[in-house]
Amino acid sequence: MTAPTKIQALRHPEKAHRPDQPVQTRKPAWIRVKAPVSAEYHATRKVVRDNNLHTVCEEAACPNIGECWAKKHATMMIMGDTCTRACGFCNVKTGKPGRLDPFEPENVAHAVATLGLEHVVVTSVDRDDLDDGGAEHFARVIQCIREAAPGTTVEVLTPDFLRKDGAGEVVVDAKPDVFNHNLETVPRLYPSVRPGARYFNSLQLLAKVKERDPSMFTKSGIMVGLGETREEVMQVMDDLRAADVDFLTIGQYLQPTPKHCAIDRFVTPDEFESYKQVAFGKGFLMVSASPLTRSSYHAGDDFARLRAARAEKLAAEAD
């Protein structure tokens, strides 16, 4: 008698019926990375596993995981591994999430202390099923990190908290060092790339952070190579500066599966450098723009530069 075949749950059930999009299997030289094999990488992976944690590094198939984990830099992804949204670019599993783990804040803090992180990025799946979108859970994670690793600076990369009144304020009041929320793409592409979100809601979230705490660093990022125009990217920069955002990241979109948005083109390093110079000219304190740039890539080093840039600006204004 043949044993029944175990049916594996689809990672992206909402995309199963979609026709496959063309996949560019050959990447240009500037986008290729080495496979993660170092002993330090495996040591970081063990700490993550031992504390029953998820990381966006793994769940979103980040190309920089080998480099970052070799340096013991892991971006913690809280509130489970299942997202309630169905973005066209993202490889995080979608579906109905489970209950929040009440021990997760302490486990994250223990992992941060064990890894000896000077700077940690904490992100999450979208949790539209929760009344506050998970804002209070974010606040508890920040508090636990402060207690377990008081010397570690904390950067949060939050969902948009769409229709969750007061949620952003809860996270701001927990006093992270950096509040990050990504716009991801230009407004015209939201229906296909980020269908569950609203561009101006995300802008408003970032603006409200500054209104509540003008001293808090704010950060946002977009992907390019999805079909946006240069003029549209410039407009996003202007919108973010109008919201007084300090730090902008720009990176190349990479297609996770044939069911996700297709890559329109690979943006060249020279174009990224041009975007970087324009963004600095528009008044951002810090800009990271390269093919492999991601929100948390080199986040600790960039945060140090961000603080130095603000101090230099304040000193210049005082003269």
N, C-alpha and C positions, 0 to 999 in steps of 0.2 A: 504493500500500500504506500503510495507516494505522500510524503508530508506536504501539508498545505503551504503554498508560497506566501511569505509575509509581504504584504503590500506596503511599500514605503510611502509615507505621507509626502505630498507635494510641498516643496519649499515655498512656491509661489502659486497657489491654486487659482488665484484670480487671473493669472496670465496664461494658464494652460490652454485656453481656447484661442489665444492669439496666434496669428501666423508668425513664423520665424522671421526675424530681421536679419539682414546680411551681417556677417561677422568678419571683421578684418583680422585675420589670424596672424598676419605678419606686421609686427610693430616696428616703428623706426628705432634706430639704435639708441636714441636718447630716452626711450621709455622702457627699456628692458632692465630687469633687476635679477639679482642672483637668488637662487633658492635658499631658504633658511636652513642652515646646517650647524651653526656654532653651538658650543656647549652653553654659552650664556643664553642663547635663544631657548634651549630646552630647559634651563633653570627657571627662566621667566615663565615659561609655559607650565611648569610644575607648580609654581606659586599660585598661578591663576586657577589651576585645577584643584589644588589643595583647599582653596577658599571658596570653591563652588561658584566661580564668577564667570561672567561672559565679557568678551572684549569686542569692540567694534573692529579691531584689527583682524580678527578671524571672521566674524559674522558678515562683514562687508567686503571681505576678500581684499584687504588693503595691500597694494604692491610693496609697501615699505615695511612689512611686518618683520622680515629678516633683519634689517638694519636696526629698527627700533627696539625689538626684543633683545637683540644682542647687547644693547645699552641699558637693558632693564626698563625700557619705556613702554608701558602698556596703557592703552586708553580703555578705562573701565566702562562697560555698557550695563547700566542698571535697569531694573524692572523687567527682567526676563529677556528671552531671545526672540520673542514674537511680537511683531509690530501690527498695529491696527490700520495702518495706512498701506497703500499699494503704489508707491512711487515707481515711475518708469525707469529710474536709474539705479535703484538700490537693491543690493543682494541680501539684505537682512530678511529673515523668514517672516511671512505674513500669515495672519489668521486670528484666532481668538486666544488672547494671552491667558495665562494662569494667574493665580493670586500673587500679590506681592510677597516676597520673602522678608519676613520681619527681621531676620538676622543679616540681611544683605549689607546694610550700612556698616555694621561692625566688621563684617568680612572684608568689605572694600578697604576699610581703614587699616585692618590688619595686614592686608596685602601691600598697601602703600608703605606702611612702616617696615615690613619685611624686605621689600625691594629697595628701601632707602631712597625713595624718590624725592628730589628737590622740588619738582613740579608735577602735578598729575592732572590729566584731563578726564572728566567724568561726563559721559554722554548717556543717552537712553534710547530705547525704542519709543515710538509714539504710543501713548496709552489714552486714546479717546474714550475708553470704557470707564475711566476713573473720573470722579467728580471734579478733581483739581488737576487732572492730567499728569499726576505724579509729582506735583510741585513740593508737597510736604515730604515726600520720600527723598527728593533731591536735597532738601534742607537738612534732613537727618543724616544723609551721607556726608554732607559738608561738615556738620557738627562733629561726627565721629572721627573724620580725618583730622580735624583741628585738635581733638583730644589725643588721638593716637600718634600723630605726627605733626606736632605744632610748628615745625620748621618748614613744612611743605606748603608751597603755594598751590591754590586750587583753581582750576579753570573748568567751568561747566559749559557743555554744548547741549543746549536744551531743545526740545520740540517747540512748536509755535504756540502751544496752549490755546489753540483756536476754540473760541466760545467757552473758555474757562476763566471767567472774570476773577481777577485778583491773583491768579496763579503765578504770573511773572514776579509780582511783588513779594510773594512768599520766598522765592529763590533769591531775589536781590537782598532781602532782609537777613538771609543766612550768611551774607558777606563773602561770596566767592571773590577771588582776586580778579578773575576775568569772566565776563558773561558773554558767551558766544551763541549765536543762532544763525544758521546759514540760510541765505536766500536761495542758494543752489543754482539758479539759472535766471534768465531774463523773463520779464512778465509774459511775453508772447508765447513762450514755450511751457508755461505752467500747466495747461490742460493735458499735455502728454507726459511731461517730466515729473510734475508734482501736483497731480490732479486733486488731492485731498486738502491742499493748502491754498492760501490766499496771499498774494504778494504783498499787498498793503497791510495786511494783518501782521506779517512778519516784520515789516519796516516799523510798524507802530510798536511792536513788542520791544525792539531795540531802542526806539526813542524813549519809551516809558522807563527803561532801565536807567537812562541818563537823567531823566526827570526826577526819579526817586533817589538816586545816588550819583550825583555828578562826578564823584571821584572814582567811580568804578570803571575799569577798562571794558570796552565793548568791542566785539569782533564779529565778523561775518565772512562768508566765503561763497564763491560760485565755481562751477565747472564750465569749461569751454570745450568746443568740439562737438556740440549738440545741434549746431545749425544757427547759432546766434550771430549777429553782425557786430562789428567793432563799435558801431554807433550805439547799439543796444547795451553793450558792456559799459560804455562811457556813461550812459544814462543811469545804470545801476550804481556806478561809482558816485554819481551826483546825488542820487537818492540816499545812499548810505551816509554820505557826508552831511546831508541835510538832517539826518537822524543823529549826527555827532558820533558816528562810529569811528573808533580809533584804529582798528587793525583790519586789513583786508587780505584774504587768501584767494588765489586763483590757481586752479589745477586742471589737468587734462581729464576729461571724462573717459572712463574705460568700461566697456560693455561687459557685464557679468555673464549673461547667457543670451542665446538667440531670441528669447522672449522679452528682453529688455530693449530700451531705446537703442537704435543703431548709432554708431559713431559717424558723424558727418565728415569729420576730418581730424587729423592730428595737427595740433597747433605747434608751430616751431618754437624752439628756445628763444630765437630773436624776437618773436611776437610776444612771448611772455615777458621778456625784458622791457619791451616797449610799454606793455600794460603796466608794469611795475613803475616805470618812470612817470607815466601819466598819473597814476594813482598817488604817488608821492607829491606830484605837482598840485593835486586837488586837495591836499591837506591831511592825508592819512599819516598817523604817527609811525605806523609799521605796515609794510607790505611784503608778502611772500607770494611770488608768482613764478612757477616753473611747472614742467610737465608732471612731476611727481609730487607737487605740493598737495597736502591734505590738511584738514583743519588742525589735526594734532601733530603733524609732522614737525619735528624740531621745536615743539611748543615751548619747552623750557627755555631754550636759548633765545627764542623769539620774545618770550615774556621779559627776559632780562633786557633785551634791546628796546622793548616797548617802554619799560620803566625809565630807561636812560633817555629815550627820546622825549618823554614827557618832562623829565627834569630839565633837559636842555631847553625845551620850549618855554617852560616857566621862568627859567633863569634869563632867557633872552627878553621875555615880556617885562621882567622886573627892571631891566637896565634902562 
